[in-house]
Amino acid sequence: MELFVGIDMGTGSSKGVLVTVDGEILASEQRAHTMSLPHPGWAEVDAEAVWWADVCAIASTLVARVPAGSSIEGVCVSGVGPCLVLTDSELRPVRPAILYGIDSRATSEIVEMTELFGAAEILSRCGKSLSSQAIGPKIEWVRNNEPEVFARATRWYGSNSYIVAKLTGEYVQDHHTASQCDPLYSVREFGWNTEWVDRVLGGLELPRLAWPSEIVGRVDARGAEATGIRVGTPVVAGTVDAYAEAFSVGVRHPGDLMLMYGSTMFLVQVLADYHTNPALWTTTGVQSGTYALAAGTSTAGSLTTWLQTLTGGAPFDVLMREASAVPAGAEGLLVLPYLAGERTPVFDADARGVMAGLTLRHGRGHIFRAAYEGISFGIRQILEMFDDAATPVSRAVAVGGGLRSPVWAQALSDITGRTQLVTEQTIGASYGDSLLAAIGVGAVSPETDWATVASEVPPNPAHKALYDDLYGNWLQLYPATRDIVHAGAQLTK
């Protein structure tokens, strides 16, 4: 029996699955990990001690569960991104990996690089404006602030491409991850921005490009010894976790949208044609020659986890009962969920959380419901921008651990007016990785889709008028408080 291993390195944990050619999961494994927040606005991970250690442990466990007479025929790894892993010539990281848009240290470099290349030209070529999500300014930050570290670096990786190198020795970047490494990649042309590469990389080598399901190498002796996967097993390029997750739930056709409920919220929509909006991210898709539109918040599940800890650490089911008992609209309480700054659509690293309308009548359940509603108002704001794209949203599929909260899922459907589809298999990006591996080695056709819709979350029309009014009020919170919270943000620096 042919089997495939998919492993995903998320923000709070890494997950792996062992899957048959028909999409049946035979085994799964998970390891929790944490990121480091050494300074305000910084978010880092030790790529070797966390990501590589997770992959080795998970792979070894899955290999031990391979049934007699079966064999692993392909491997794919995805991870958070875009991230910056700088290594020396021996593949040793020279500093902790700098994470995706939740790391906002390179604010001045974003301004300088935008002035250098031109905002309009960057948007036209890269499909998005430079933001805390961009890799180019983060490379520049290391060069400016840690010159002795940068001098030791020879290559740069994302989370998944670093693991590919550890498994195979190959230096490669998948097209999708590359399309988020602004301003290094031209999304419209599916290739490196050759005119800008030398200025941005400053001597770092440029990896070759491959599509996420392409075989880019085979497990070598060192990779086999560390993971237990046999020497010679094909490894495909993989990609950023959110896009692997979208692939796993059948978000494959123009107009398809994935709503990912996690530590942050991430949205991916497949486009029919190239389209740009300075408040959104246009990237390549997972499949060869395709485009996607994306957006991401800076907090979501991380906000409610923080609230859970802050309010005494009550069990999740208790908190959900309390939030469910509160009427829609949380009796006038509004939350602006910008506790870690915000990415889409305001791109403001100094944005901060706001709670408006708080009274002595409000309890813990009100705060939790208002937090879920505040996150959902932000998603409505993003989806209105998606609808203005060349390919309006026609189908929304919900994924992620946040679906454990019925309050959150229902609030989002009510506030956005969208029915959300939930698939039978919701294990996440690692499942999509397995499918990419199976496609890559030719075990299944490129059109294969393992996703089956199991349930729906339709909007409650009784809440529409209330939420429309509250949304109008919520939209005013950020501009009304921006100057105040910016002043406060300076006190944390």
Sequence and secondary structure as in RCSB ss.txt:
>XXXX:A:sequence
MELFVGIDMGTGSSKGVLVTVDGEILASEQRAHTMSLPHPGWAEVDAEAVWWADVCAIASTLVARVPAGSSIEGV
CVSGVGPCLVLTDSELRPVRPAILYGIDSRATSEIVEMTELFGAAEILSRCGKSLSSQAIGPKIEWVRNNEPEVF
ARATRWYGSNSYIVAKLTGEYVQDHHTASQCDPLYSVREFGWNTEWVDRVLGGLELPRLAWPSEIVGRVDARGAE
ATGIRVGTPVVAGTVDAYAEAFSVGVRHPGDLMLMYGSTMFLVQVLADYHTNPALWTTTGVQSGTYALAAGTSTA
GSLTTWLQTLTGGAPFDVLMREASAVPAGAEGLLVLPYLAGERTPVFDADARGVMAGLTLRHGRGHIFRAAYEGI
SFGIRQILEMFDDAATPVSRAVAVGGGLRSPVWAQALSDITGRTQLVTEQTIGASYGDSLLAAIGVGAVSPETDW
ATVASEVPPNPAHKALYDDLYGNWLQLYPATRDIVHAGAQLTK
>XXXX:A:secstr
 EEEEEEEE SSEEEEEEEETTS EEEEEEEE   B  STT  EE IIIIIIHHHHHHHHHHHHT  TT EEEEE
EEEESSS BEEE TTS BSS EE STT  TTHHHHHHHHHHH HHHHHHHHSS   TT SHHHHHHHHHH HHHH
HH  EEE HHHHHHHHHH   EEEHHHHHTSTTSEETTTTEE HHHHHHHHTT    EEE TTSEEEE  HHHHH
HH   TT EEE   BHHHHHHHHTT  STTEEEEEESSSEEEEEEESS    TTSEEEE SSTT EEEEEE S S
HHHHHHHHHHTT   HHHHHHHHHHS TTGGG EEE  TT B TTT BTT   EEES  TT  HHHHHHHHHHHH
HHHHHHHHHHHHTSSS   EEEEESGGGG HHHHHHHHHHHT  EEEES    HHHHHHHHHHHHTTSS TT   
  EEEEE   GGGHHHHHHHHHHHHHHHHHHHHHHHHHHGGG 
